[in-house]
Amino acid sequence: MRSVLSFVALAGLAVCSVGCGQDDEASADGRPQIVVTTSILGDVVLNVVGDQADVSVVMPIGADPHEFAASTRQAEAMTEADLLVVNGAGFEQGLAGIIDGARADGTPVFTFADHVTLRTLDGDEHEHAAGEDGHDHEGGDDPHIWTDPTMIAGALDALVTELANVDGLDAAFVERSAGRYQRALADLDAEIVTLLAPIPDGRRTLVTNHEALGYFAEQYDLEVVGAVIPSLTTSAGASAGELDDLAEIMRGEDVPAIFGETTQPTKLAAALADEVGDDVQVVELYTESLGEEGSGADSYVDMLRTDAARIAEALG
C-alpha cells in the first residue's frame, strides 16, 4: 500500500502537504489516492471528489510554485497516485521532471491547462518590458489560469471525465459535485464583477509583482500596465532600467497601488512604491497559494473574493 496522502483544506479540514505526518495505516481505507500539485487546485479537486478519495497537495501553503522542489517522498507519492492533477503550461517548473516521469511510468495525469485557452505573453505587452539595456520581457503561455474562475469551471467537465476512470470513485456523485461547484464558481464570477464595479474607468489599472493577473484582468475589464518582475515566472529578474520605466508608467497612469504576492517578498515592490511616491500602496494578494486557515483565503473561492475586495479597495 502506498504512503498515506494527507487531506487538502476544505470546510474545516487542515491543509497539509504530501507526507506531513500521517502513518501508512491511514491509507488502508482503500479509497483512491489523488495527488495535486498546488493548494489552489487541491481545493478545487476536493470540492469535486469530496470524501470519495484521499486528496493531497504537494506544495505547502505559501510556497512559490515556480521554484518549489519536491522531496523524495513527495515524488514517490506523485508517481504512485491513482491520479496526479497538475496545472501545466510550465507552471510547476521544479516538478516538471517528476511529472514527466510519473506519466512515463503509467500514472494518470490530468493537466488543467490542456482544457482551457491559454493567453500568450509575446514579449511586447508592456512598454517597460524592454529597457535601455535591451532586457526583453519573458514571454510564453500564461499558466495562471485559476485567476479567472470561469476557466476553472470550464475545465471541470474534462476533470469529471478523467475521474470516471479512477477505480473506487462514484461517478454520479462526482458529476453532481462538479455541477454544484461550477454553479458556485459562476456565482463567484458575478460577485467579483460587483466588487470591482465601483472602480472608476481611469483607475482600472494594475501593476503586479510578476505577470500573474492577466486572465483576471481580461475577465474583469482591468488593464495590467506593468509588473515589477516582467515575466510569467518569479524566478526571473528585473533590471534597473525596467524599474525606472515602470515608475514612469505608474506616474503617467496615476497608479495608486502595486499588487504584491503572499508567496514573494515585497521589498522590491516597496522600493518601487517609494520611488514613484504619491503614497503608492503595496497590497498583497493571494495569487499562487491559498492562505492559512482564518486568512480569508483558505479556499479557492474565498481567495479570489479576498483578492477582488483588496483590488477594489486599493483602486476605488
QUIRA-V26180 format. One line per field, one symbol per residue. psi: psi as a letter, one per 20 degrees, with the letter a starting at -180 (. if undefined). burial: + if it has 24 or more other C-alpha atoms within 12 Angstrom, else -. A space follows every 10 residues. Layout:
psi = ???
burial = ???
This chain:
psi = prqqpqqqpp liqqpprpkj iqrhhijiij qqoppqgqhg hghgghhgic jiropqpgpr piqohhippq rghghghghi qhppprgakj gmgiighggh hgghijpppp ogiikroqqp ojikhqhiho ahijoqppaa poilhiiohh ggghihghgg gghhiopipo hgggggghgg hhhhhggggh gggghihipq hijlqpprga mikggggghk lrpoirqgom qiqiiarqrh gghgghgggh ghilpiqpoa qijqqjghhh hgghghbkkp qoppqnhjqr rrpiijkjrg ghghgggghh ggghi.
burial = -+++++++++ ---+++++++ ------+--- ++++++++++ ++++++++++ ++++++++++ ++++++-+++ ---+++++++ ++++++++++ ++++++-+++ -++---++++ ++++++-++- +---++++++ -----++++- ++++++++++ ++++++++++ -+++-+--+- +--++-+++- ++-++--++- -++-++--+- --++++++++ +++++++--+ ++++++++++ ++++--++++ -++++++-++ +--+++++++ ++++++-+++ -++--+---+ ++++++++++ ++----++++ ++++++++++ ++-++-
